[in-house]
Amino acid sequence: MSDVTERWVGEAQRRRLERRFGAHVGDWLAELPATLRKLATVWDLALQDPATPGGRTSVVVYVTLADGRQGVLKLSPDHGLAHSEAQMLRMWAECGRVPEVWGMDRGHGAILMERVQGRSLAAGDVLPPMATIGTLIRELHSVDGEPEHLAELRPLTARVQFIFDMWGRERTEGPAAGVVPPTVVHQGFNRARELANDDVHAVPLHGDLHPGNVIDGGARGLVALDPRACAGDGAVDAVDWIMWRITDPAQAQQRAEELSDTMGVDAGRMLDWARAFAPCLAVAMANRGRQQSKEFDTVMELAHG
């Protein structure tokens, strides 16, 4: 990368983007500085610093608007993904649980949105009560969006296929290959596919609602970021909260029951989804060197189900 590009994208994030989109993402990165300058002119922005750590699907830059508001400019090589995210955030705007979208440039895969001040829940050691998490999820699921926006959402089956394809590749390319059997991943995929095809009431799902994608906004409450919107069984958005840093299967049961009380979603279905996705979490943990832990053992126990 050029020195100009490196101002916005570090080497580690470049590798994540290449892993997600392929080596041709280098062409997009080469054009990124010029794209940022153009958007800054169009939207009258002062570019600040890149958000760190960067993600695997987009580049996020902190900006200041001409009226002094603090915002973020988010760009993705996948313009369709950016458009879908902007549409979903706008649909959820009425509940106040997501950043406000101030602008969208589909041609550049760019979203200009509010910057929410606060730390992600993943940055802390303790989660809020499950009732608080359940309220966030319930409010996201309860929004009445425009029918055409809801109709545009991918089915949950497509999201399930994508997740297991991605973590299947991650398993074969990292340390997880030695500790997470492919049969366990395949079993998890079959479980998830069956659950996704069940005849249940479909709601607008965040699709990637884990503690790293939720900000503690202080008096504003919890705010969800980075949706991978789809439509389907509301129980699936509870999975990462049931599984976060658990060291005993009984914790999963207790969290599912507490979330069920708030969300009005069957606790058994939440646990079924948690067991289905447990192999993916096990792969992530093993590839990050966390396979020698009680948490990994518990996740694998749930994966075997």
C-alpha positions in Angstrom: 0.0 0.0 0.0 1.1 3.6 -0.5 1.9 5.8 2.4 -1.3 7.8 1.7 -3.4 4.6 1.9 -1.7 3.4 5.1 -2.9 6.6 6.9 -6.4 5.0 6.7 -5.8 1.3 6.7 -3.1 -0.6 8.7 -1.4 -3.7 7.5 -3.5 -6.0 9.8 -6.8 -4.6 8.5 -5.6 -4.9 4.9 -5.0 -8.6 5.5 -8.5 -8.9 7.0 -10.0 -7.2 4.0 -8.1 -9.4 1.6 -9.2 -12.5 3.4 -12.8 -11.4 3.1 -12.8 -10.0 -0.4 -9.7 -11.4 -2.1 -6.5 -9.9 -3.4 -8.3 -7.6 -5.8 -9.4 -5.4 -2.9 -6.0 -3.8 -3.3 -7.3 -1.8 -6.2 -10.1 -0.5 -4.0 -7.6 0.4 -1.3 -5.4 2.2 -3.8 -8.4 4.5 -4.7 -9.5 5.0 -1.1 -7.6 8.2 -0.3 -9.1 9.9 -3.4 -12.5 8.6 -2.5 -12.3 9.9 1.0 -11.3 13.4 -0.3 -14.2 13.4 -2.8 -16.7 12.4 -0.1 -15.3 15.0 2.3 -15.9 17.7 -0.3 -19.4 16.5 -1.2 -20.5 16.2 2.5 -18.4 19.1 3.8 -16.4 16.9 6.3 -13.2 17.3 8.1 -11.5 13.8 8.1 -10.0 12.9 11.4 -8.5 9.4 12.3 -9.4 5.9 11.3 -11.3 3.8 13.8 -9.2 1.0 15.3 -9.2 -1.9 15.2 -10.6 -1.9 11.7 -13.0 -4.6 10.6 -12.9 -7.2 7.8 -15.7 -5.7 5.6 -15.2 -1.9 5.7 -13.0 1.1 6.6 -14.3 3.5 9.2 -13.0 7.1 9.5 -14.0 9.5 12.2 -15.2 12.9 10.8 -16.5 16.2 11.9 -19.3 17.8 10.0 -19.5 21.5 9.2 -22.0 22.1 12.0 -19.7 20.5 14.5 -21.4 17.1 14.8 -19.1 14.1 15.3 -19.7 11.4 12.8 -18.2 8.3 11.1 -17.6 7.7 7.4 -17.9 4.0 6.6 -16.8 2.6 3.2 -17.0 -1.0 2.0 -15.7 -2.6 -1.2 -19.1 -4.4 -1.2 -21.4 -1.6 -2.2 -24.5 -3.8 -1.8 -23.5 -4.6 1.8 -23.1 -0.9 2.6 -26.5 -0.1 1.0 -28.2 -2.9 3.0 -26.7 -1.6 6.2 -27.8 1.9 5.6 -31.3 0.8 4.8 -31.5 -1.3 7.9 -30.2 1.4 10.2 -32.8 3.8 8.7 -35.5 1.3 9.3 -34.4 0.9 13.0 -34.0 4.7 13.5 -37.4 5.1 15.3 -36.3 2.9 18.2 -33.1 4.9 18.8 -31.0 1.7 19.2 -28.7 2.3 16.2 -26.6 5.3 14.9 -28.5 7.8 12.9 -27.7 7.7 9.1 -26.9 11.2 7.7 -25.9 10.2 4.2 -25.5 7.3 1.8 -23.4 7.2 -1.4 -24.2 3.8 -3.0 -21.8 4.4 -5.9 -18.9 4.5 -3.4 -20.3 2.0 -0.9 -20.2 4.9 1.7 -22.4 5.7 4.7 -22.1 8.9 6.8 -23.6 8.4 10.2 -23.6 9.5 13.8 -20.7 8.6 16.0 -22.0 7.0 19.2 -19.7 7.8 22.2 -19.0 4.9 24.5 -17.2 1.5 24.7 -18.3 -1.7 23.2 -19.6 -4.3 25.7 -16.8 -6.6 24.6 -14.3 -4.1 26.0 -15.7 -4.7 29.5 -15.5 -7.8 31.8 -19.1 -8.0 32.7 -22.2 -8.0 30.5 -25.3 -6.0 31.5 -28.2 -8.0 32.9 -29.8 -10.3 30.3 -33.0 -8.3 30.8 -31.2 -5.3 29.4 -29.8 -7.2 26.5 -33.2 -8.8 25.8 -34.8 -5.4 25.7 -32.4 -4.2 23.1 -33.1 -7.3 20.9 -36.8 -7.1 21.4 -36.9 -3.4 20.4 -34.9 -4.2 17.2 -37.2 -7.0 16.3 -40.3 -5.0 17.0 -39.7 -2.1 14.5 -42.3 -1.8 11.8 -40.2 -1.1 8.7 -41.3 -0.2 5.2 -42.6 -3.3 3.5 -40.2 -2.9 0.6 -37.3 -2.7 2.9 -38.4 -5.9 4.8 -38.9 -7.6 1.5 -35.3 -6.8 0.5 -33.8 -8.6 3.5 -32.0 -11.8 2.8 -33.6 -14.9 4.4 -31.9 -16.3 7.5 -31.0 -19.5 5.5 -28.6 -17.4 3.3 -26.9 -15.9 6.4 -26.5 -19.4 7.9 -24.9 -20.7 4.7 -22.5 -17.7 4.6 -21.5 -18.1 8.3 -20.7 -21.8 8.0 -18.9 -21.4 4.7 -16.7 -18.7 6.3 -15.9 -20.6 9.5 -15.4 -23.8 7.5 -12.6 -22.1 5.6 -11.2 -20.6 8.8 -11.1 -24.1 10.4 -9.1 -25.6 7.6 -6.6 -22.7 7.4 -5.8 -22.3 11.1 -5.0 -24.2 14.3 -8.7 -25.1 14.7 -8.1 -27.9 12.1 -6.5 -30.0 14.8 -9.0 -29.5 17.6 -12.5 -28.9 15.9 -13.5 -32.0 13.9 -15.1 -31.2 10.5 -18.0 -33.6 11.5 -18.8 -31.2 14.4 -19.0 -28.2 12.1 -21.1 -30.2 9.6 -23.5 -31.2 12.4 -23.8 -27.6 13.5 -24.6 -26.5 9.9 -27.3 -29.2 9.6 -28.8 -28.1 12.9 -28.8 -24.4 11.9 -30.2 -25.1 8.5 -33.1 -27.0 9.9 -33.8 -24.3 12.5 -33.7 -21.6 9.8 -36.2 -23.5 7.7 -38.7 -23.9 10.6 -42.1 -22.2 10.2 -41.7 -19.5 12.8 -42.6 -15.8 12.8 -39.9 -13.9 10.9 -38.6 -10.6 12.3 -35.9 -8.2 11.0 -32.6 -9.6 12.4 -29.4 -7.8 13.2 -27.5 -10.9 12.1 -24.2 -10.2 13.9 -25.3 -9.0 17.3 -22.4 -9.8 19.5 -20.8 -7.8 22.4 -18.3 -6.2 20.0 -21.1 -4.7 18.0 -23.0 -3.1 20.9 -22.0 0.2 22.5 -22.8 1.2 26.0 -24.2 4.7 25.2 -24.6 5.8 28.8 -27.9 7.6 29.3 -28.9 6.7 25.8 -28.7 3.0 26.5 -27.3 0.2 24.4 -26.7 1.0 20.7 -26.2 -1.7 18.0 -23.7 -1.3 15.2 -22.8 -3.1 12.0 -25.9 -5.1 11.2 -25.8 -8.0 8.7 -29.5 -7.7 8.2 -31.7 -10.7 7.3 -35.1 -11.9 8.2 -36.0 -15.0 10.2 -36.2 -16.5 13.7 -35.7 -13.9 16.4 -34.0 -16.5 18.7 -30.9 -16.4 16.6 -29.9 -12.8 17.7 -29.6 -14.1 21.2 -26.8 -16.7 20.5 -23.7 -14.6 21.2 -25.1 -13.4 24.5 -25.9 -16.9 25.6 -22.3 -18.0 24.6 -20.2 -15.1 25.7 -17.4 -16.3 28.0 -19.4 -19.1 29.4 -17.5 -21.7 31.5 -20.5 -24.1 32.3 -23.4 -25.2 30.1 -25.7 -24.3 32.9 -24.9 -20.7 32.3 -26.2 -21.0 28.7 -29.5 -22.4 30.1 -29.8 -19.6 32.6 -29.1 -16.9 30.1 -31.6 -18.3 27.6 -34.3 -18.4 30.2 -33.6 -14.8 31.3 -33.6 -13.6 27.7 -36.8 -15.5 27.0 -38.6 -13.7 29.8 -37.8 -10.3 28.2 -37.9 -11.2 24.5 -40.9 -13.5 24.5 -38.9 -16.0 22.5 -38.7 -19.7 23.4 -35.6 -20.4 25.5 -35.3 -23.9 24.0 -35.0 -22.5 20.5 -32.3 -20.1 21.7 -30.3 -23.0 23.1 -30.8 -25.0 19.9 -29.3 -22.1 17.9 -26.5 -21.7 20.4 -25.6 -25.4 20.0 -25.8 -25.1 16.2 -23.4 -22.1 16.1 -21.1 -23.4 18.9 -18.7 -25.0 16.3 -18.1 -21.7 14.7 -17.3 -20.1 18.0 -15.0 -23.0 18.8 -13.1 -22.4 15.5 -12.7 -18.7 16.3 -11.4 -19.5 19.8 -8.9 -22.1 18.6 -7.5 -19.9 15.9 -6.9 -17.2 18.5 -5.0 -19.6 20.7 -7.7 -20.1 23.3 -8.3 -23.8 23.0 -6.7 -24.5 26.4 -9.4 -23.0 28.4 -12.6 -23.9 30.3 -14.5 -21.6 27.9 -13.4 -23.6 24.9 -14.2 -26.9 26.6 -17.7 -25.6 27.4 -18.3 -24.4 23.8 -17.2 -27.8 22.5 -19.5 -29.6 24.9 -22.4 -27.6 23.6 -21.3 -28.2 20.0 -21.5 -31.9 20.6 -24.9 -31.3 22.1 
